[in-house]
Amino acid sequence: MLKDILSISGHSGLFKLVAQSSRSIIVESLETHQRIPVYFTSKVSALEDIAIYTEDEELPLAQVFEKIYKMENKGQTSISAKSTNEDIKDYFEDILPDYDKSRVYVSDMKKVLSWYNILLAQNILNFEEEKKEKKEKKAEETPKAEVKPAKEAKEVKEEAPKKAAKTAKTTKPKAGKKDE
């Protein structure tokens, strides 16, 4: 879901990876649909690789978005990224009560809120489809035992001794060896 969605330092908004050349990548703005080259000297981060610090672990951004999605009943955030710092902190604490207050800054929270709203407006956040895909993948990965009907299994058992007897009769001793 977030694999090809990029954040580029020095540029506002989010971008979708379109193509890659030897010296740059071509990205398209999710909001304006304008394509621009981004050179390897720019700092580019895939949203899939970003996580939010909590007291225990790092929570991937997709899971943070899913919590916002559930809290907002599949809609836009009830708070703007331009709200006061205290309002944003309170909102973020409702979403992630155990976020690390010393390492997650208000500027990070503002980015998360604005990114969520951009992705939702572009219909990129679809957690129901993602869950279906995960279930389908698990179903494909689990090996299924092959079960033969009882009639076929019985026929195979009866044929096996007959074949063994035929091969025993038709095999000849190799030259140079004498039967004793």
C-alpha positions as CSV (number, residue, x, y, z in Angstrom):
1,M,0.0,0.0,0.0
2,L,2.8,2.5,0.9
3,K,5.6,0.9,-1.1
4,D,5.8,3.4,-3.9
5,I,4.7,6.5,-2.0
6,L,7.6,8.8,-1.2
7,S,8.4,11.8,1.0
8,I,11.1,14.0,-0.4
9,S,13.0,16.5,1.7
10,G,12.6,20.1,0.4
11,H,9.2,19.3,-1.3
12,S,5.9,19.5,0.4
13,G,3.3,16.7,0.0
14,L,3.7,13.1,-1.1
15,F,4.9,11.6,-4.4
16,K,4.4,8.3,-6.3
17,L,7.4,6.6,-7.9
18,V,6.9,6.5,-11.7
19,A,10.3,5.6,-13.2
20,Q,13.9,5.2,-12.4
21,S,16.9,6.3,-14.6
22,S,20.6,6.0,-14.0
23,R,21.0,9.4,-12.3
24,S,17.5,10.1,-10.9
25,I,14.0,8.9,-10.2
26,I,10.9,10.4,-11.8
27,V,8.1,11.0,-9.3
28,E,4.5,12.3,-9.6
29,S,2.9,14.5,-7.0
30,L,-0.2,12.9,-5.5
31,E,-1.9,16.3,-5.2
32,T,-1.0,18.1,-8.4
33,H,-0.1,15.1,-10.6
34,Q,3.0,17.0,-11.8
35,R,6.1,14.9,-12.6
36,I,9.5,15.9,-11.6
37,P,13.0,14.3,-11.5
38,V,14.5,13.7,-8.1
39,Y,18.3,13.2,-8.0
40,F,20.1,10.9,-5.7
41,T,21.5,13.8,-3.7
42,S,18.0,14.4,-2.3
43,K,16.8,12.7,0.8
44,V,13.9,10.4,-0.2
45,S,12.0,8.2,2.2
46,A,9.4,5.5,1.3
47,L,6.4,5.7,3.7
48,E,6.7,2.0,4.1
49,D,10.1,2.4,5.8
50,I,8.9,5.1,8.3
51,A,7.9,4.1,11.8
52,I,6.8,6.0,14.9
53,Y,8.7,5.5,18.2
54,T,6.6,4.1,21.1
55,E,7.8,3.2,24.6
56,D,8.2,-0.5,23.6
57,E,8.9,-0.6,19.9
58,E,8.7,1.2,16.6
59,L,5.2,1.1,15.1
60,P,5.1,1.1,11.2
61,L,3.4,4.1,9.7
62,A,0.8,1.9,8.0
63,Q,-0.4,0.7,11.4
64,V,-0.6,4.3,12.7
65,F,-2.6,5.2,9.6
66,E,-4.9,2.3,10.3
67,K,-5.5,3.5,13.9
68,I,-6.4,6.9,12.7
69,Y,-8.6,5.3,10.0
70,K,-10.6,3.4,12.7
71,M,-10.7,6.3,15.1
72,E,-12.0,8.7,12.4
73,N,-14.5,6.1,11.0
74,K,-12.8,6.0,7.6
75,G,-12.8,9.8,7.2
76,Q,-10.4,12.7,7.3
77,T,-8.8,13.7,10.6
78,S,-10.9,15.8,12.9
79,I,-7.9,18.0,13.6
80,S,-5.9,20.0,11.1
81,A,-2.1,19.8,10.8
82,K,-2.2,23.6,11.3
83,S,-3.9,23.3,14.8
84,T,-2.1,24.3,17.9
85,N,0.8,22.1,19.2
86,E,-1.2,21.1,22.3
87,D,-4.2,20.1,20.3
88,I,-2.0,18.0,18.0
89,K,-0.3,16.3,21.0
90,D,-3.6,15.5,22.6
91,Y,-5.0,14.0,19.3
92,F,-1.8,12.0,18.8
93,E,-2.0,10.7,22.4
94,D,-5.6,9.5,21.6
95,I,-4.3,7.5,18.7
96,L,-1.0,6.2,20.2
97,P,-1.1,6.6,24.0
98,D,2.3,5.0,24.4
99,Y,4.2,7.1,21.8
100,D,7.7,8.2,22.9
101,K,7.2,11.8,23.9
102,S,10.9,12.6,23.9
103,R,11.5,11.3,20.3
104,V,8.3,12.1,18.4
105,Y,8.1,15.8,17.8
106,V,5.1,17.9,16.9
107,S,6.5,18.4,13.4
108,D,6.4,14.6,13.0
109,M,2.9,14.5,14.1
110,K,1.9,17.2,11.7
111,K,3.4,15.3,8.8
112,V,1.6,12.1,9.8
113,L,-1.7,13.9,9.9
114,S,-1.2,15.7,6.6
115,W,0.1,12.5,4.9
116,Y,-3.0,10.6,6.2
117,N,-5.3,13.2,4.7
118,I,-3.5,13.2,1.4
119,L,-3.5,9.4,1.1
120,L,-7.2,9.2,2.1
121,A,-8.1,11.8,-0.5
122,Q,-6.3,9.8,-3.2
123,N,-8.0,6.5,-2.1
124,I,-4.7,4.9,-1.4
125,L,-5.6,3.9,2.2
126,N,-7.7,0.8,1.9
127,F,-7.2,-1.4,4.8
128,E,-10.1,-3.8,4.0
129,E,-8.4,-4.8,0.7
130,E,-5.1,-5.2,2.4
131,K,-6.6,-7.6,4.9
132,K,-8.2,-9.7,2.1
133,E,-4.9,-9.9,0.3
134,K,-3.1,-11.1,3.4
135,K,-5.7,-13.8,4.0
136,E,-5.4,-14.9,0.3
137,K,-1.6,-15.1,0.6
138,K,-1.9,-17.2,3.8
139,A,-4.3,-19.5,2.1
140,E,-1.9,-19.9,-0.9
141,E,1.1,-20.5,1.3
142,T,-0.5,-23.3,3.5
143,P,0.1,-26.6,1.7
144,K,-3.0,-28.7,1.1
145,A,-2.8,-32.5,1.6
146,E,-3.7,-34.5,-1.5
147,V,-6.5,-36.8,-0.7
148,K,-7.3,-39.7,-3.0
149,P,-10.8,-41.2,-3.1
150,A,-11.0,-44.6,-1.3
151,K,-11.8,-46.5,-4.5
152,E,-8.6,-45.2,-6.2
153,A,-6.5,-46.0,-3.2
154,K,-7.9,-49.6,-3.1
155,E,-7.1,-50.1,-6.8
156,V,-3.5,-48.9,-6.4
157,K,-3.0,-51.3,-3.5
158,E,-4.3,-54.3,-5.6
159,E,-2.2,-53.4,-8.6
160,A,1.1,-53.0,-6.7
161,P,1.6,-56.7,-5.9
162,K,0.7,-57.7,-9.5
163,K,3.3,-55.3,-10.9
164,A,5.9,-56.6,-8.5
165,A,5.2,-60.2,-9.5
166,K,5.4,-59.4,-13.2
167,T,8.8,-57.6,-12.8
168,A,10.2,-60.5,-10.8
169,K,9.3,-63.0,-13.5
170,T,10.6,-60.8,-16.4
171,T,14.0,-59.9,-14.9
172,K,16.8,-62.0,-16.1
173,P,20.0,-62.5,-14.2
174,K,23.0,-60.5,-15.4
175,A,25.7,-62.1,-17.5
176,G,28.6,-63.4,-15.5
177,K,26.6,-64.3,-12.4
178,K,25.5,-67.8,-11.8
179,D,22.4,-68.8,-9.9
180,E,23.2,-71.1,-7.0
